[in-house]
Amino acid sequence: MQKLSQMPNIGVILENLLIAAGIASPEALKALGSKSAFIKIKNIDPTACLNKLYALEGAIQGQRRHALSACTKKELKCFFESLKK
């Protein structure tokens, strides 16, 4: 896989955000992890929402964001909420 948009949940808009944040490949996204990638996106797009974080994690796991486990969603939601403080 060579393009971010070939990953689940990654459309053109999110792909462009990732590239603008310095994450240019699926391998780079996987190495960085969803939380660190989300922080980079949040720095350039303050409106980035929880669903983007879910999308990133789903892309890394190779599944649609809706298929993430409840445990994973809970962990990501706690992380997202901690960024608001």
Residue pairs with C-beta under 8 A, 6 or more apart in sequence:
1 7
1 26
2 25
2 26
3 15
3 26
4 10
4 14
4 15
4 18
4 19
4 23
4 24
4 25
4 26
4 29
4 59
5 11
5 12
5 15
6 26
7 26
7 29
7 59
7 62
8 58
8 59
8 62
8 63
8 64
8 65
9 54
9 55
9 56
9 58
9 59
9 64
9 65
10 18
10 55
10 59
14 52
14 55
14 56
17 41
17 44
17 45
17 48
18 24
18 29
18 37
18 41
20 44
21 37
21 40
21 41
21 43
21 44
22 40
23 29
23 32
23 37
23 40
26 59
29 37
29 56
29 59
29 60
30 60
32 40
33 60
34 53
34 56
34 57
34 59
34 60
34 76
35 53
35 76
35 79
37 56
38 48
38 52
38 53
38 56
38 80
39 83
41 48
41 52
42 48
42 83
50 76
50 77
50 80
51 65
53 76
53 79
53 80
54 65
54 68
54 73
54 76
55 65
57 65
57 68
57 72
57 76
58 64
58 65
58 66
58 67
58 68
61 68
68 76
